[in-house]
Amino acid sequence: MKSGMQMIFVLGFVLAMAAGLTFAQPAGSEAQPYINIADPTIQTLHNGDTVYVGVIGPGQTIPVRFDAITTSGGKFGVGGRWDYIEVTAVPQGWKGFNSQLHENPLQINVKADPLAPEGNYSVIATVVDENNGDLMGNLTLNLVFTVSHEVYSYTVYPEHITVGAYQPARFHININNMGNAPDTFVISTEGINTWTFKKTVYVPPKDSREVIYEVVGNDEETYSLTILIKSESTPLLQGSKNVTVDVKSDLRADYKSIVNGMLIFPITESTLYAFLGLLSNAI
């Protein structure tokens, strides 16, 4: 009887162990090597996965960052550290830049073709565990980018300014970057041959910048100007705004020009001329 009970106990133990091994399999599958993309989107990726990264303009360069550290899978099942990421395939006209070795986060950079038509584009990246030191192997990822020609907007105000001769006409320009890549824009003007001043503005992704652009006319006349806003990344991203600058030498215009740029007066008279500038706006 005792030996029969022992056999039942042993058989039950074996079955329990078998059941335990069976239930452990899904946990093992969850511990497959992975990497987390951290910016400009957040997602956990395994070998062969596709991730939609974001919207960029033609010619723009977008940084893509990944967490180098993992906490599961690999050696002893407790994770490891990815060593670097290679950009292994890009569309024609695009460029890929590998991450640095052992940095955290791991950052690759992808530059779109400056003349890229709108649409979705696929870039292949390989995540490398050097010499398989953490027993994680390599991961192959498919990164998808959307190219849009409508990734920025701008406003220019006012449309008309009256100033005195040699006084700056100041236009407020707001540039809004709606894409996931940073860009640099150059502001210039056409319409005054003697004025070739350019201003460069850096605009981070999903952000905006407002700057003041000045125009100076020497002769007493009305200038019809075009303010140009161009991306440094591509000729496909540019806009313009028609404005006018009235240059006058009468007393009222001189007073009004004070609010655009202070004339050189003795410091004791600065309060008076500031008052005259404000008064001119009410005239």
C-alpha positions as CSV (number, residue, x, y, z in Angstrom):
1,M,0.0,0.0,0.0
2,K,2.9,2.3,1.0
3,S,4.7,1.6,-2.3
4,G,1.5,2.4,-4.2
5,M,1.2,5.7,-2.4
6,Q,4.8,6.5,-3.2
7,M,4.3,5.8,-6.9
8,I,1.2,8.0,-6.9
9,F,3.2,10.8,-5.3
10,V,6.1,10.5,-7.7
11,L,3.7,10.4,-10.6
12,G,1.9,13.6,-9.3
13,F,5.3,15.3,-8.9
14,V,6.3,14.5,-12.5
15,L,3.0,15.7,-13.8
16,A,3.3,18.9,-11.8
17,M,6.8,19.6,-13.2
18,A,5.6,18.9,-16.7
19,A,2.7,21.3,-16.2
20,G,5.1,23.9,-14.8
21,L,7.3,23.7,-17.8
22,T,4.3,24.0,-20.1
23,F,3.1,27.2,-18.4
24,A,6.6,28.6,-18.4
25,Q,6.7,28.8,-22.2
26,P,4.6,31.9,-22.7
27,A,6.8,33.8,-20.2
28,G,9.9,32.8,-22.2
29,S,8.3,34.1,-25.4
30,E,7.7,37.5,-23.6
31,A,11.4,37.5,-22.8
32,Q,12.5,37.7,-26.4
33,P,15.1,40.4,-27.1
34,Y,13.5,43.8,-27.6
35,I,14.4,47.5,-27.8
36,N,12.3,50.6,-26.8
37,I,12.1,53.5,-29.2
38,A,12.0,56.6,-27.1
39,D,11.7,59.6,-29.5
40,P,9.9,60.9,-31.5
41,T,7.5,58.0,-30.7
42,I,7.4,55.4,-27.9
43,Q,7.0,51.7,-28.6
44,T,8.5,48.3,-27.7
45,L,10.0,46.6,-30.7
46,H,11.1,43.0,-31.4
47,N,12.9,41.5,-34.4
48,G,11.1,42.2,-37.6
49,D,8.7,44.8,-36.2
50,T,7.6,47.9,-38.2
51,V,7.2,51.2,-36.4
52,Y,5.7,54.5,-37.8
53,V,8.2,57.2,-36.7
54,G,6.7,60.5,-37.8
55,V,6.2,63.2,-40.4
56,I,9.1,65.1,-41.9
57,G,9.7,67.5,-44.8
58,P,11.8,66.7,-47.8
59,G,15.5,67.2,-47.1
60,Q,15.0,67.3,-43.3
61,T,17.1,65.3,-40.9
62,I,15.2,63.5,-38.1
63,P,16.9,62.0,-35.0
64,V,15.5,58.7,-33.8
65,R,16.4,57.7,-30.3
66,F,16.3,54.2,-28.6
67,D,16.9,53.1,-25.0
68,A,20.1,51.0,-25.0
69,I,19.2,49.1,-21.8
70,T,16.7,46.2,-21.6
71,T,15.5,44.5,-18.5
72,S,14.4,41.1,-19.8
73,G,15.6,38.4,-22.2
74,G,19.3,38.0,-23.0
75,K,21.9,36.5,-20.6
76,F,20.2,35.0,-17.6
77,G,16.9,36.5,-18.7
78,V,17.6,39.8,-17.0
79,G,18.2,41.9,-20.1
80,G,21.3,43.6,-21.3
81,R,22.7,46.5,-23.3
82,W,22.5,47.1,-27.0
83,D,25.9,48.4,-28.3
84,Y,25.0,50.4,-31.5
85,I,22.4,50.7,-34.3
86,E,23.2,50.7,-38.0
87,V,21.1,52.2,-40.8
88,T,21.3,49.3,-43.2
89,A,18.9,50.4,-46.1
90,V,17.4,53.7,-47.1
91,P,15.3,54.8,-50.2
92,Q,17.1,56.3,-53.1
93,G,18.3,59.9,-52.4
94,W,18.1,59.4,-48.6
95,K,20.9,59.1,-46.1
96,G,21.3,57.2,-42.9
97,F,23.7,57.9,-40.0
98,N,24.6,55.2,-37.5
99,S,24.5,55.7,-33.8
100,Q,27.7,56.0,-31.7
101,L,29.1,53.0,-30.0
102,H,27.8,52.4,-26.4
103,E,25.9,55.7,-26.1
104,N,22.6,55.9,-24.3
105,P,20.2,56.7,-25.8
106,L,21.3,55.2,-29.1
107,Q,20.6,57.8,-31.7
108,I,20.4,57.3,-35.5
109,N,19.8,60.2,-37.9
110,V,17.8,59.8,-41.1
111,K,17.9,62.5,-43.9
112,A,15.2,62.5,-46.5
113,D,15.8,63.2,-50.2
114,P,15.6,67.1,-50.7
115,L,13.2,66.5,-53.6
116,A,11.2,63.6,-52.1
117,P,7.6,63.5,-53.2
118,E,4.9,63.2,-50.5
119,G,4.3,59.6,-49.2
120,N,5.5,56.9,-46.9
121,Y,9.1,55.7,-47.0
122,S,10.8,52.7,-45.3
123,V,14.2,52.7,-43.7
124,I,15.8,49.5,-42.3
125,A,17.9,49.6,-39.1
126,T,19.8,46.8,-37.4
127,V,20.2,46.9,-33.6
128,V,23.5,45.2,-32.7
129,D,24.6,43.3,-29.6
130,E,28.3,43.3,-30.4
131,N,29.8,39.8,-30.5
132,N,26.5,38.6,-28.9
133,G,28.0,39.6,-25.6
134,D,24.6,39.8,-23.8
135,L,23.1,36.8,-25.8
136,M,20.5,39.1,-27.5
137,G,21.7,38.7,-31.1
138,N,20.6,41.4,-33.5
139,L,17.3,43.0,-34.3
140,T,16.1,44.1,-37.7
141,L,13.6,47.0,-37.6
142,N,11.5,48.6,-40.3
143,L,11.2,52.4,-39.7
144,V,8.4,54.2,-41.7
145,F,8.5,58.0,-42.3
146,T,5.8,60.1,-43.9
147,V,7.1,62.9,-46.1
148,S,4.8,66.0,-46.3
149,H,5.3,69.3,-48.1
150,E,2.9,70.9,-45.5
151,V,5.1,70.6,-42.4
152,Y,5.3,74.4,-41.6
153,S,3.2,77.5,-41.6
154,Y,4.0,81.2,-41.1
155,T,2.5,84.6,-40.5
156,V,3.8,88.0,-41.2
157,Y,2.4,91.2,-39.7
158,P,1.8,94.1,-40.1
159,E,1.3,94.2,-43.9
160,H,1.9,97.9,-44.1
161,I,4.3,100.2,-42.2
162,T,5.1,103.9,-42.4
163,V,8.5,105.0,-41.3
164,G,10.9,107.9,-41.8
165,A,13.9,107.8,-44.1
166,Y,16.7,105.5,-42.8
167,Q,14.4,104.2,-40.1
168,P,13.8,100.4,-39.8
169,A,10.4,99.0,-40.7
170,R,9.9,96.0,-38.3
171,F,7.9,93.0,-39.4
172,H,6.9,90.2,-36.9
173,I,7.3,86.8,-38.5
174,N,6.1,83.6,-36.8
175,I,7.2,80.2,-38.1
176,N,5.4,77.1,-36.9
177,N,7.1,73.7,-37.5
178,M,4.4,71.0,-37.5
179,G,6.7,68.0,-38.3
180,N,8.8,65.7,-36.2
181,A,12.2,67.0,-37.6
182,P,13.9,70.3,-36.8
183,D,14.6,72.8,-39.5
184,T,16.4,76.1,-40.2
185,F,14.7,78.8,-42.2
186,V,16.2,81.8,-43.9
187,I,14.2,85.1,-44.1
188,S,15.0,87.6,-46.8
189,T,13.3,90.3,-48.9
190,E,12.9,91.4,-52.5
191,G,12.0,94.9,-53.6
192,I,14.7,97.2,-52.2
193,N,17.9,96.7,-54.1
194,T,20.0,98.3,-51.4
195,W,18.7,96.0,-48.7
196,T,20.0,92.4,-48.8
197,F,19.8,91.5,-45.1
198,K,19.0,87.8,-44.3
199,K,18.0,86.3,-40.9
200,T,18.3,82.6,-40.0
201,V,15.8,81.0,-37.6
202,Y,16.1,77.5,-36.1
203,V,12.7,75.9,-35.3
204,P,12.5,72.7,-33.2
205,P,10.0,70.0,-34.1
206,K,6.4,70.6,-33.0
207,D,7.4,74.1,-32.0
208,S,7.3,77.7,-33.3
209,R,9.5,80.8,-33.2
210,E,8.7,84.5,-33.6
211,V,11.3,86.9,-34.8
212,I,11.5,90.5,-36.0
213,Y,12.8,91.2,-39.5
214,E,13.8,94.8,-40.3
215,V,13.8,96.6,-43.6
216,V,15.3,100.0,-44.2
217,G,14.5,102.3,-47.1
218,N,16.6,105.4,-47.8
219,D,14.5,107.2,-50.4
220,E,11.1,108.8,-49.8
221,E,8.7,106.5,-51.6
222,T,6.4,103.5,-51.1
223,Y,8.2,100.2,-51.4
224,S,6.3,97.1,-52.5
225,L,8.2,94.2,-50.9
226,T,8.1,90.5,-50.8
227,I,9.3,88.8,-47.6
228,L,10.7,85.3,-48.4
229,I,10.8,82.4,-46.0
230,K,12.8,79.4,-47.2
231,S,13.9,76.1,-45.6
232,E,17.6,75.4,-45.7
233,S,16.8,71.7,-46.2
234,T,15.0,71.9,-49.5
235,P,13.7,74.3,-52.2
236,L,10.3,72.6,-51.9
237,L,9.6,74.3,-48.5
238,Q,9.3,78.0,-49.0
239,G,6.7,80.8,-48.8
240,S,6.3,84.6,-49.3
241,K,4.3,87.5,-48.2
242,N,3.7,90.8,-50.0
243,V,4.0,93.9,-47.7
244,T,4.5,97.6,-48.2
245,V,6.8,100.2,-46.5
246,D,5.9,103.9,-46.8
247,V,9.0,106.0,-46.3
248,K,8.2,109.6,-45.5
249,S,10.2,112.6,-44.3
250,D,7.3,114.7,-42.9
251,L,7.1,115.4,-39.1
252,R,4.2,113.0,-38.5
253,A,6.2,110.2,-40.1
254,D,9.3,111.0,-38.1
255,Y,7.2,110.9,-34.9
256,K,5.6,107.6,-36.0
257,S,8.9,106.0,-36.9
258,I,10.1,106.4,-33.3
259,V,8.1,103.3,-32.3
260,N,9.9,101.3,-35.0
261,G,13.4,102.5,-34.2
262,M,14.6,105.3,-31.9
263,L,16.3,108.2,-33.6
264,I,19.5,109.5,-31.9
265,F,18.4,112.2,-29.4
266,P,19.9,113.5,-26.2
267,I,18.9,111.3,-23.4
268,T,17.1,114.1,-21.7
269,E,14.6,114.2,-24.6
270,S,14.0,110.5,-24.8
271,T,10.8,110.6,-22.7
272,L,9.4,113.3,-24.9
273,Y,10.0,111.4,-28.1
274,A,8.6,108.2,-26.7
275,F,5.4,110.1,-25.9
276,L,5.4,111.5,-29.5
277,G,5.8,108.0,-30.9
278,L,2.8,106.7,-28.9
279,L,0.8,109.8,-29.8
280,S,1.4,109.2,-33.5
281,N,-0.3,105.9,-33.3
282,A,-3.5,107.6,-32.2
283,I,-3.4,110.1,-35.0
